[in-house]
Amino acid sequence: EGARVFRDFSVHENLMLGAYTVRDSAVVRERFERVLALFPILASRARQQAGTLSGGERPMLAMGRALMAQPRLLLLGEASMGLGPTVRRDIYAVLGRLVDAGDFTVILVEQDASLALRLVGRVLLMQGGRIDREARPEEFLGSETLQQVYLGSAT
């Protein structure tokens, strides 16, 4: 949430911090290339100070840094927060590819239900800080009642 990056470090340095526990330079290089393939704009910004990136590029960098650690679980909070529609679509397209690859589990906390429901395999709906209902995405999308209860209106 908030796409926290090390503002005074370069894009490259930020990404390398994600792999700080990896000792095999070939593995680090392979992960770095994978992140740049997922977020090509970061390749052209590698030497740029992270604090000067646009509001859409910073979340890509933060996600890329997390992916450098090759996590088994990726927890994303409000991945679309404050982003324009194009950048949101781009980030969710990458998330979709990652989820489809099945390399790890993604737990996504997201208020933009229309984006999240196209990505996830299971929906846990919360109310008052507790899980109130579990549903499949298609069940949620097909039910005006569920949409009304959890979103306040049909989408």
Disulfide bonds with the S-S distance in Angstrom:
none
